[in-house]
Amino acid sequence: MDLIEELRRERSLPSPRAARLIREQVGISQARLARELGVHRTAVTKWETGERRPRGRLLVRYVELLAALQAEVRL
């Protein structure tokens, strides 16, 4: 993955609270989101509480997925 692309995604990562709200507004559980990303549910919990942040390719996938979910909320 390109370093510049990773930095762009890092900047576009919503706050932990906003990420949780996006997920909740579309009615997706932490477990379902975790399965989609190939991580354990506790990873999503830690991201949504601000205890941890995704990194690398996982960061890119998480940002893209949140953006797609947010677009669904706007429809």
Secondary structure, 3 states (H helix, E strand, C coil): CCHHHHHHHHHHCCCHHHHHHHHHHCCCCHHHHHHHHCCCHHHHHHHHHCCCCCCHHHHHHHHHHHHHHHHHHHC
